[in-house]
Amino acid sequence: MTVVLKLGGSVITEKDEPETVDRAALSAAVTAIVESAVGDDIVIVHGGGSFGHHHAAEYGVSTTAGTHNVAGVQAIHGAMCRLNAAVVDALTDQGVPAVPVHPFSAATRDADGALSLPTDQITTLLDEGFVPVLHGDLVAHAGEGATVLSGDELVVELAPAVNADRVGVCSTVPGVLDEDGAVVDSIESFDAVAAVLGESDATDVSGGMAGKVRALLALSAPAVVFGPDALPAFLAGESPGTTITGDRGD
Amino acid sequence: MTVVLKLGGSVITEKDEPETVDRAALSAAVTAIVESAVGDDIVIVHGGGSFGHHHAAEYGVSTTAGTHNVAGVQAIHGAMCRLNAAVVDALTDQGVPAVPVHPFSAATRDADGALSLPTDQITTLLDEGFVPVLHGDLVAHAGEGATVLSGDELVVELAPAVNADRVGVCSTVPGVLDEDGAVVDSIESFDAVAAVLGESDATDVSGGMAGKVRALLALSAPAVVFGPDALPAFLAGESPGTTITGDRGD
């Protein structure tokens, strides 16, 4: 069984403190992975949190608006690589054979913004017993210079490429919330929840929960959105939080 | 005009001192690039020198013998990323819009050892005015774990992908040398020089001059092998050192 797990940037960083890892939260997530039965059949993607988003906002870069400023590229990409190194180190410290994969080195967008992410390197690393760790990043974008490539986009690209049986999105909230703050158990179309989906609190160049749900609905495998406390349950095969089931697989 | 330039690891590092950049040599190479008319139509590849080779030797990793040891992967790949950061910094310090591209994040070898390197990200970065800087690295290798991907292999993959007009290999020697130590002006087949091609002095997991010549003969564009002093001449359009012309383009 292959799992694609997204660790939200807000989960593993202090989102309002520039470039600060939340080491306790990161360590707890790694422990949950180590103590699960998933083994090394897992691809991990993490978001930007306080590493990527502040720099992206400073340079006015989003998934559609790019920069040709090399200082901007270095600030954003460099910060994400530092966070990635912290995540890879936390994993290897607990014995997970984690290796970094930087999307900026592999992916492109064409002039229409369509993403191409080569994935043979990911499947080969998995087959060889390594745990690839990707991250929200920049991507070379025809006509725009470099734009943001969000962790959520990566999850959507990776899940079919690795034939993921399960897709988990670990966020700071316990699932997709309705207008009363209660967790929505299950989502099967965007229209059904469009009215209740707000944007996330802190700066998030990658679209918040609405963008997440829209993207995950496009997957054939069901995706589960849950909070940090529910990571062990997700890895044990349960479906805590919100299960998002699109129609692509039907 | 697009140039692919390889900066040998021995040129930009103190090859016998672990993980030591030769800052004077690196700075001189960057100055030659800045003062040339090449502009940003250049892809730079650098070798491992004292960053990659010692670690690769320690873990017994070559272009064909791999490792599944994640500590080995991190030692070798991590060292190469540190050297790459030094090269990118040296370039941006002099105003070159350099961005890092890590081959381990993009490439694979199949079970027969054949290399696949996606290159759309490289051509898009070039088109957008960035200067991609790649490096000798590890690569996910089916059945072997991770093997070495040499800078010379990268040059051979990149030159046709970016439609390179000129390919330069800046080495510590002034060209390919014959048995008397004189520079061979021109090479058109491997057999003609096989007898005089020795291995390089220090530890080099990537095949030394013999491997370089063999690889460069496979290119359609002529490749020029020269020493550091001749870099300005090469970038000015001259062909110092040894010109290697294969038959693929005929």
Interface residues (C-beta under 8 A of the other chain):
Chain A: H68 V70 A71 V73 Q74 H77 V88 T92 P97 A98 V99 P100 V101 H102 P103 F104 S105 A106 A107 T108 R109 S116 P118 D120 Q121 T124 L125 D127 E128 G129 F130 V139 A140 H141 A142 G143 E144 G145 A146
Chain B: H68 V70 A71 V73 Q74 H77 V88 T92 P97 A98 V99 P100 V101 H102 P103 F104 S105 A106 A107 T108 R109 S116 P118 D120 Q121 T124 L125 D127 E128 G129 F130 V139 A140 H141 A142 G143 E144 G145 A146
